[in-house]
Amino acid sequence: MWTRDGAPARNDRDARVVEEEMTEEQRMQRELRSVRPRHDDPELPDDISANDLDRIARNELKTLTKENAETVGRHLAMAARVIDENPQLAHQHVMSAARRAGRIGVVRESLAITAYATGDFALALRELRTYRRISGSNDQLPLMVDSERGVGRPDRALELGRSVDRSTLSPSVQVGLAIAMSGARLDLGETDAALVELEIPQLNPNTAFSYSPELFAAYAEVLSELGREDEADEWLQRASRADAAIGASGDDDETVEIEEMEEDDAAALAAEAADAGDEDDEDDEDDTVAAGEAARAVAEAGLNAVDAPITDADADDDIVNEAADTAETDVEIDNVNEADTDAAASVSIADANDETEPNAASPKA
């Protein structure tokens, strides 16, 4: 341990006193100190630009020099482009951004998301804590809860989830938190309590939002765990219909009413379709009857216990930027803009579009 002026602390007591006297900025600088000697930046294609990021993320980068902001923005935009098919490459890009702008909230948030996507839940948890301290936002609370599950601490996950007044959270974040809390209950073998965690106002089978398919599917999975298969099938069907309705609307902000079809009505429609098909066959033997468009795959509920290798949050694998003090802007950072948006996706690498949309967090251990 070192004192603030660079001299070694004489004992543990001195070390504790020094840490208590450090300012928040000094603590952050110490946290950003890297143990890796080098990091090779992944290649950036010519067609990627910082303008591909959403407006809120671009605003956060304005505290950097223009050249540095462009480089950091390109790495974040590239991470958003490849995270679904190659999370490891996305993580490498965000690491490059963090080496240059580790004090920027959206960078630390993105680093947490890509770490989570690669299964490094300990790193994700640490970066989420840093992001929360920088931004003051609880938008990523569901991911924090699920990361606690990832490192094998479901009890602490529940404690963390209960530490925040849910009424202060946006509806999408409330849904993400309910799913994560339900997963922690399943980890502990508390299946009945897991179902209760999901019985929130957003569990409305007649109205679909962007978060509804995942919530319905999560509810179906817990019902299945309880042996209530018929009810589970009904909620899976509702999840499928909600997913199809949201996809057809093309607007996650839109509220979609879902009408459930009675069995008699469904049978009548099926009979009519069969009759129509017979008539077509009589008119033209080469014609075939279309089978109807299939619903899209139900969003993964993410309620299973994780079995990914656990890493130490304080291990020497800390990749956050050794170049923070040199590549960081010479502009003094006094405040980091807080993203005033309905969901964390608006400032995360998960959404690189200009428009910000409410997006339920998707805990997936």
Secondary structure per residue as TSV (DSSP state, phi and psi in degrees):
chain	resnum	aa	ss	phi	psi
A	1	M	-	360.0	141.9
A	2	W	B	-119.4	149.2
A	3	T	-	-77.9	172.2
A	4	R	T	-64.1	-28.1
A	5	D	T	-90.6	8.1
A	6	G	S	98.8	-8.7
A	7	A	-	-83.5	147.8
A	8	P	B	-68.5	141.3
A	9	A	-	-69.6	143.8
A	10	R	S	-75.1	-33.5
A	11	N	S	-156.9	-179.5
A	12	D	H	-62.9	-33.8
A	13	R	H	-64.4	-44.0
A	14	D	H	-60.6	-39.6
A	15	A	H	-62.6	-42.4
A	16	R	H	-65.6	-40.3
A	17	V	H	-62.9	-42.8
A	18	V	H	-62.2	-44.0
A	19	E	H	-64.7	-37.7
A	20	E	H	-66.4	-31.7
A	21	E	H	-86.7	-11.5
A	22	M	-	-67.5	143.9
A	23	T	-	-78.6	166.7
A	24	E	H	-59.5	-40.3
A	25	E	H	-63.5	-40.6
A	26	Q	H	-67.9	-37.6
A	27	R	H	-62.8	-41.5
A	28	M	H	-65.1	-40.6
A	29	Q	H	-61.6	-41.2
A	30	R	H	-66.0	-39.0
A	31	E	H	-65.2	-32.8
A	32	L	T	-78.9	-7.2
A	33	R	-	-63.7	123.0
A	34	S	-	-93.2	150.8
A	35	V	-	-105.6	-4.5
A	36	R	-	-89.8	133.4
A	37	P	S	-70.7	-28.3
A	38	R	-	-157.7	162.6
A	39	H	-	-148.9	123.1
A	40	D	-	-84.1	121.0
A	41	D	-	-67.3	132.4
A	42	P	-	-68.7	156.9
A	43	E	-	-70.3	140.9
A	44	L	-	-107.5	123.7
A	45	P	-	-68.5	156.7
A	46	D	T	-66.6	-25.2
A	47	D	T	-85.9	3.1
A	48	I	-	-95.4	138.3
A	49	S	-	-140.7	154.2
A	50	A	G	-63.2	-22.5
A	51	N	G	-68.9	-12.0
A	52	D	G	-73.2	-15.3
A	53	L	S	-76.4	161.3
A	54	D	-	-73.7	166.1
A	55	R	H	-61.0	-40.8
A	56	I	H	-65.4	-42.7
A	57	A	H	-63.4	-41.1
A	58	R	H	-63.2	-37.4
A	59	N	H	-63.4	-38.4
A	60	E	H	-63.5	-34.7
A	61	L	G	-75.5	-8.5
A	62	K	G	-67.5	-13.7
A	63	T	G	-77.1	-7.4
A	64	L	S	-94.8	166.1
A	65	T	-	-64.3	158.0
A	66	K	H	-59.2	-45.6
A	67	E	H	-65.6	-43.8
A	68	N	H	-66.8	-39.7
A	69	A	H	-61.5	-38.6
A	70	E	H	-65.8	-43.9
A	71	T	H	-65.5	-46.7
A	72	V	H	-61.4	-44.8
A	73	G	H	-61.8	-38.3
A	74	R	H	-65.9	-40.7
A	75	H	H	-64.6	-41.3
A	76	L	H	-65.8	-41.5
A	77	A	H	-65.0	-38.1
A	78	M	H	-67.2	-37.9
A	79	A	H	-60.5	-41.0
A	80	A	H	-63.7	-34.0
A	81	R	H	-70.4	-36.5
A	82	V	H	-108.9	-2.9
A	83	I	T	-61.0	-33.5
A	84	D	T	-69.7	-44.2
A	85	E	T	-91.1	-22.9
A	86	N	-	-146.0	77.0
A	87	P	H	-61.4	-31.1
A	88	Q	H	-66.4	-42.0
A	89	L	H	-65.5	-40.6
A	90	A	H	-59.0	-40.7
A	91	H	H	-63.6	-39.0
A	92	Q	H	-63.0	-40.5
A	93	H	H	-65.1	-41.8
A	94	V	H	-69.7	-32.7
A	95	M	H	-59.2	-41.4
A	96	S	H	-63.5	-39.5
A	97	A	H	-65.0	-40.3
A	98	A	H	-67.2	-31.4
A	99	R	H	-64.6	-26.0
A	100	R	H	-101.6	-21.2
A	101	A	H	-150.4	53.3
A	102	G	T	-69.6	-10.9
A	103	R	T	-94.9	2.5
A	104	I	-	-92.4	129.7
A	105	G	H	-57.5	-45.8
A	106	V	H	-65.3	-28.3
A	107	V	H	-69.8	-46.0
A	108	R	H	-66.7	-36.6
A	109	E	H	-62.8	-45.0
A	110	S	H	-64.9	-37.8
A	111	L	H	-62.1	-40.3
A	112	A	H	-64.3	-42.0
A	113	I	H	-65.2	-44.4
A	114	T	H	-70.4	-34.2
A	115	A	H	-63.2	-42.9
A	116	Y	H	-61.0	-42.1
A	117	A	H	-65.1	-28.2
A	118	T	T	-90.8	-0.5
A	119	G	T	89.7	7.1
A	120	D	-	-90.4	79.2
A	121	F	H	-70.8	-30.4
A	122	A	H	-66.3	-44.6
A	123	L	H	-65.0	-41.7
A	124	A	H	-58.7	-43.4
A	125	L	H	-64.2	-44.0
A	126	R	H	-63.4	-43.0
A	127	E	H	-69.6	-33.9
A	128	L	H	-66.0	-37.3
A	129	R	H	-63.4	-42.0
A	130	T	H	-64.7	-44.6
A	131	Y	H	-59.7	-42.4
A	132	R	H	-63.8	-38.4
A	133	R	H	-69.1	-38.8
A	134	I	H	-69.7	-47.0
A	135	S	H	-91.9	-24.8
A	136	G	-	72.6	13.4
A	137	S	-	-99.2	144.4
A	138	N	-	-104.1	15.4
A	139	D	T	-61.6	-28.1
A	140	Q	T	-100.2	18.7
A	141	L	H	-58.1	-42.1
A	142	P	H	-57.7	-39.6
A	143	L	H	-69.3	-34.2
A	144	M	H	-63.9	-45.1
A	145	V	H	-61.0	-43.9
A	146	D	H	-70.2	-30.4
A	147	S	H	-68.4	-35.5
A	148	E	H	-61.4	-39.3
A	149	R	H	-61.2	-39.9
A	150	G	H	-62.3	-32.9
A	151	V	T	-93.0	12.9
A	152	G	T	82.9	29.2
A	153	R	-	-126.3	67.7
A	154	P	H	-63.7	-32.2
A	155	D	H	-62.6	-44.2
A	156	R	H	-68.4	-32.7
A	157	A	H	-60.0	-45.3
A	158	L	H	-64.8	-40.2
A	159	E	H	-62.8	-42.3
A	160	L	H	-63.9	-43.9
A	161	G	H	-63.4	-31.9
A	162	R	H	-82.9	-7.1
A	163	S	T	-78.5	-9.1
A	164	V	S	-119.6	138.8
A	165	D	-	-69.9	114.1
A	166	R	G	-65.4	-24.0
A	167	S	G	-66.5	-17.4
A	168	T	G	-85.2	-6.4
A	169	L	S	-95.5	154.4
A	170	S	-	-69.9	158.5
A	171	P	H	-55.6	-41.3
A	172	S	H	-65.3	-38.5
A	173	V	H	-70.0	-36.8
A	174	Q	H	-59.4	-40.7
A	175	V	H	-66.3	-47.3
A	176	G	H	-58.8	-39.3
A	177	L	H	-67.5	-41.2
A	178	A	H	-60.5	-41.2
A	179	I	H	-66.0	-42.4
A	180	A	H	-65.6	-42.6
A	181	M	H	-64.7	-38.9
A	182	S	H	-62.6	-40.5
A	183	G	H	-62.3	-39.7
A	184	A	H	-64.4	-38.0
A	185	R	H	-63.0	-40.2
A	186	L	H	-64.6	-38.5
A	187	D	H	-57.5	-34.6
A	188	L	T	-89.3	1.4
A	189	G	T	77.9	16.9
A	190	E	-	-98.3	72.4
A	191	T	H	-66.6	-42.0
A	192	D	H	-61.4	-42.4
A	193	A	H	-67.4	-31.7
A	194	A	H	-62.9	-37.8
A	195	L	H	-67.5	-41.5
A	196	V	H	-61.6	-37.4
A	197	E	H	-58.0	-30.9
A	198	L	H	-90.0	-8.3
A	199	E	-	-85.4	74.8
A	200	I	S	-115.0	165.2
A	201	P	T	-55.9	-28.8
A	202	Q	T	-72.0	-10.3
A	203	L	-	-81.0	67.0
A	204	N	-	-112.1	111.0
A	205	P	T	-70.1	-11.1
A	206	N	T	-97.6	-7.0
A	207	T	E	-133.9	134.7
A	208	A	E	-116.8	130.1
A	209	F	-	-117.3	-179.7
A	210	S	T	-62.0	-28.4
A	211	Y	T	-88.3	-8.8
A	212	S	H	-63.9	-45.4
A	213	P	H	-56.8	-43.2
A	214	E	H	-68.7	-39.3
A	215	L	H	-64.7	-45.5
A	216	F	H	-61.6	-42.9
A	217	A	H	-65.3	-38.9
A	218	A	H	-63.6	-42.0
A	219	Y	H	-63.2	-40.5
A	220	A	H	-62.9	-39.0
A	221	E	H	-66.1	-41.0
A	222	V	H	-68.5	-39.0
A	223	L	H	-58.6	-39.9
A	224	S	H	-64.1	-39.6
A	225	E	H	-61.6	-30.2
A	226	L	T	-85.2	-0.4
A	227	G	T	82.9	10.8
A	228	R	-	-95.8	68.7
A	229	E	H	-65.6	-38.7
A	230	D	H	-62.1	-45.2
A	231	E	H	-65.8	-37.9
A	232	A	H	-61.2	-42.1
A	233	D	H	-62.9	-39.1
A	234	E	H	-62.6	-42.6
A	235	W	H	-73.0	-30.5
A	236	L	H	-65.3	-39.6
A	237	Q	H	-64.7	-40.1
A	238	R	H	-64.1	-39.1
A	239	A	H	-61.8	-41.4
A	240	S	H	-65.3	-43.1
A	241	R	H	-65.9	-40.1
A	242	A	H	-64.1	-41.6
A	243	D	H	-62.3	-43.6
A	244	A	H	-65.8	-39.3
A	245	A	H	-66.8	-42.9
A	246	I	H	-64.3	-41.6
A	247	G	H	-64.0	-38.0
A	248	A	H	-70.5	-32.5
A	249	S	H	-72.2	-31.0
A	250	G	-	71.0	10.0
A	251	D	-	-142.1	109.6
A	252	D	T	-66.5	-20.7
A	253	D	T	-78.9	-16.5
A	254	E	S	-78.5	141.4
A	255	T	-	-89.3	126.4
A	256	V	E	-113.1	123.9
A	257	E	E	-81.5	134.3
A	258	I	-	-111.6	121.0
A	259	E	-	-99.1	124.2
A	260	E	-	-86.7	135.7
A	261	M	-	-91.1	131.1
A	262	E	-	-70.7	154.9
A	263	E	H	-61.1	-39.6
A	264	D	H	-64.8	-40.7
A	265	D	H	-64.6	-42.0
A	266	A	H	-62.8	-41.0
A	267	A	H	-65.2	-39.8
A	268	A	H	-64.4	-43.2
A	269	L	H	-63.9	-37.8
A	270	A	H	-64.8	-40.6
A	271	A	H	-64.3	-42.1
A	272	E	H	-61.7	-41.2
A	273	A	H	-64.3	-38.6
A	274	A	H	-65.7	-42.5
A	275	D	H	-62.2	-42.0
A	276	A	H	-62.3	-37.6
A	277	G	H	-66.2	-38.7
A	278	D	H	-64.1	-41.3
A	279	E	H	-64.1	-39.6
A	280	D	H	-64.6	-38.5
A	281	D	H	-64.6	-36.4
A	282	E	H	-67.4	-38.9
A	283	D	H	-72.1	-38.9
A	284	D	-	-151.2	111.2
A	285	E	T	-65.6	-21.5
A	286	D	T	-81.5	-14.1
A	287	D	-	-77.1	146.8
A	288	T	-	-124.0	152.7
A	289	V	-	-88.4	126.2
A	290	A	-	-65.6	141.7
A	291	A	-	-83.4	-13.4
A	292	G	-	99.9	148.5
A	293	E	-	-78.3	130.0
A	294	A	-	-77.1	149.0
A	295	A	-	-72.8	152.2
A	296	R	-	-69.4	160.4
A	297	A	-	-62.2	141.2
A	298	V	-	-69.2	138.0
A	299	A	-	-60.2	140.2
A	300	E	-	-65.9	131.4
A	301	A	-	-74.8	-31.3
A	302	G	-	66.3	44.3
A	303	L	-	-108.4	3.5
A	304	N	S	-82.1	151.3
A	305	A	-	-66.5	144.1
A	306	V	-	-81.0	149.4
A	307	D	-	-130.6	19.1
A	308	A	S	-73.0	152.5
A	309	P	-	-61.8	139.9
A	310	I	-	-92.2	132.8
A	311	T	-	-113.8	155.3
A	312	D	-	-79.7	127.7
A	313	A	T	-62.7	-24.2
A	314	D	T	-107.8	19.4
A	315	A	S	-71.8	168.8
A	316	D	T	-74.6	11.4
A	317	D	T	-91.4	17.9
A	318	D	-	-65.9	115.4
A	319	I	-	-96.4	-0.7
A	320	V	S	-71.9	141.1
A	321	N	-	-44.0	115.3
A	322	E	T	-73.4	-15.3
A	323	A	T	-95.6	16.5
A	324	A	H	-60.6	-39.2
A	325	D	H	-79.2	-20.2
A	326	T	H	-101.1	-38.8
A	327	A	H	-87.8	-13.4
A	328	E	S	-67.2	152.4
A	329	T	-	-63.0	150.9
A	330	D	S	-82.7	4.5
A	331	V	S	-79.8	129.4
A	332	E	-	-70.3	130.2
A	333	I	-	-96.2	111.6
A	334	D	-	-98.0	-39.1
A	335	N	-	-142.7	145.0
A	336	V	-	-105.3	129.5
A	337	N	-	-61.6	134.0
A	338	E	-	-90.5	133.6
A	339	A	-	-75.4	113.5
A	340	D	-	-93.0	78.9
A	341	T	S	-139.1	163.5
A	342	D	S	-71.9	-23.4
A	343	A	S	-147.0	156.6
A	344	A	G	-67.1	-19.9
A	345	A	G	-61.0	-24.2
A	346	S	G	-67.7	-19.3
A	347	V	G	-123.5	14.6
A	348	S	S	-111.2	169.7
A	349	I	T	-71.2	-6.8
A	350	A	T	-72.0	-16.0
A	351	D	-	-138.0	105.4
A	352	A	-	-98.8	9.2
A	353	N	S	-81.4	161.7
A	354	D	S	-68.0	-34.3
A	355	E	S	-84.3	137.9
A	356	T	-	-96.8	136.5
A	357	E	-	-128.4	147.1
A	358	P	-	-66.8	130.3
A	359	N	-	-141.4	120.0
A	360	A	-	-65.3	136.0
A	361	A	-	-63.0	147.0
A	362	S	-	-121.6	78.5
A	363	P	-	-58.3	131.5
A	364	K	-	-148.1	93.4
A	365	A	-	-86.3	360.0
